[in-house]
Structure formats: structure tokens, C-alpha cells
Amino acid sequence: MTALSLPYFYGCEAEQFAFYRIPKLLMTDDRFRGISTDAKLLYGLMLDRMSLSLKNGWQDEQGRVYIYYPADEIMSTLSCQSEKASKLLAELDSKKGIGLIDRVRQGQGKPTIIYVKNFACNSFFE
């Protein structure tokens, strides 16, 4: 790999970028030690999509906000293949993984609904 010749940040230039937020607990809490760094990054990307979903009115009848994040978009964002995207989703899923998300298939060509769970609430730690 060839090193890039890039300029330094000066003054307020350091604040010019938007950032994805990954909750610190995902890195520090022992319950999340078994999750890959890539899965933690994907969870942070999903959290980022939550505000857009709320603006779009994507809530179910119980008021739970959900997102759409098709595998092809995950693959594009994380520069990975289908198998890796599926593995990361499974790591986060309630059925096969840690339970940070629930996926609900709608069928008939409709995208899968993803509920991103709030692991920071008190009931999770009890």
C-alpha cells in the first residue's frame, strides 16, 4: 500500500466532518466482548439511521422506530461481501446473536424491517 501525502488539520478545520457514534459501552462492557469490531461499527451505523427513520415517520403501531438497511447498502458502506454482511447482521440479531437488533421480514419483495434496540436502558443491565 502506498502512503498518501495528506495535509494536516489547522484550527477549526478539525471540526468539519460529521461522525458516526459508537457507544462506549460496546467497547468497555464485558457482555459485548464477543462481538466483532465490524458488528459494533454496523450497530453505530444503524443508530445513525434512527434519526432519519424518525423524520420519515417509520414507526410501528406500538411507536417503535425502525430502519431499513438492505444488505447491498451494508456491503457498500463496509466494503464487504454478502457473506460478511449476513454474518454481521447475525451477530447483532436476537435470533442468532447478542440481541442488539430484531429483523422482521415483510416478504413479497419488501425490505426487512430492523428494530435497533436500546441496550443502554436500565432493564438491560438487570
N, C-alpha and C positions, 0 to 999 in steps of 0.2 A: 504494500500500500504506500502510495506517495503522500508525504505530508503536505498539507495545504499551507500556503502562505497567506495568513489572515491578519487583519489589523486588530489592535486592542480596543477595548471599550474605554471611552473617555467620558467623565462626568455623568450626566443624566442619560447617556446612550444605553447604559446598563439596564434601564427600566423600560426599554422599548418593546420587549417581547411579551406575549401572553404565554402563560404556563399551564401545564396540566398539574393538578394537585393530587398527590398520592398520600392518603392518610398515614401519618407516622406510626400509628398502631399496627398497620400491616407489616411494618419492618421490625417493630420492637416487641410486640406481644407474642409470647411463645405459641399460642394457638395457631398462629399464621406462619410458623417456621417451615412447615411442609409445602407451602405454596411457592411456586417458582416466581422469580422476579418478573418474568414476562406476564404471568397471570395477574400479578399485582399492578403492573402497568396497565393492562387491559381493564382492570377494575377502575383505575383512575380515569381512563378514557371514557368509561361508561358513566362515571359520576359527572364528568364534564357535559355529557349529553342530557343529563337530567333537567337542567335549566331550560334547554331548548324544548324538551318534551313538555314541560310545564307551560311554556309560552304557546305551544301548539295545542294545548288542551288535551294532551294524551294522558287521560286518567280513566280508570275503570269505574264501574258503578259504586265501588267502595271508596273512591277517592285516591286510590294508589296510583302514583305516577309510574309510567313505563316508558321504555325506549325501544327503538328499532335499531339494531346494529347487525346488518347482514354479514355473513361470513366473508363475502368478497370485499367489503369495506374494511373489515378487521385485517384481512390478508394484505390489502393495500397499505393500510396505516402502519402495520407492524412489519411489512416486507417479509411475509412468511407464506408458506403453502397451506393448502386446505387442511391437511392433517394436523399441522401445528395449531391453526385457528380452532379446530374442533377440540384438540387436547386442552387448550387454554380455557375454552368455554366449559368443558367438562370439569376442570379443576375448580372453577368458581361455582358451578351448578349445585343445587341442593340434592339432586338425584345421585350424582357420581362424585361430587367434590365436597368442598368446605361449606357451601350453602350461602355464599355471598350474593348469588343471583338465583332467580327462578325463571325458567324458559317455558313459555306456553305456545305450542304450535297451533296455528289457526287453520292450516290446511288450505286446499284449493288455490295454491299459488300466492297466498297472503304471507307476509313476513312474520317471523316468530316474534312474539312479544317477550321482552326481557324486563323483569322486575328487578331493579337493583336494590338490594336490601341494605338497611341501615344498621351496620354492625356496632356502631358506637353507642346505641341506646343501652340503658341500664339492664334490660332483661337479658341481653346477650351475655352479660358478664356474671349473671347469677348462676 
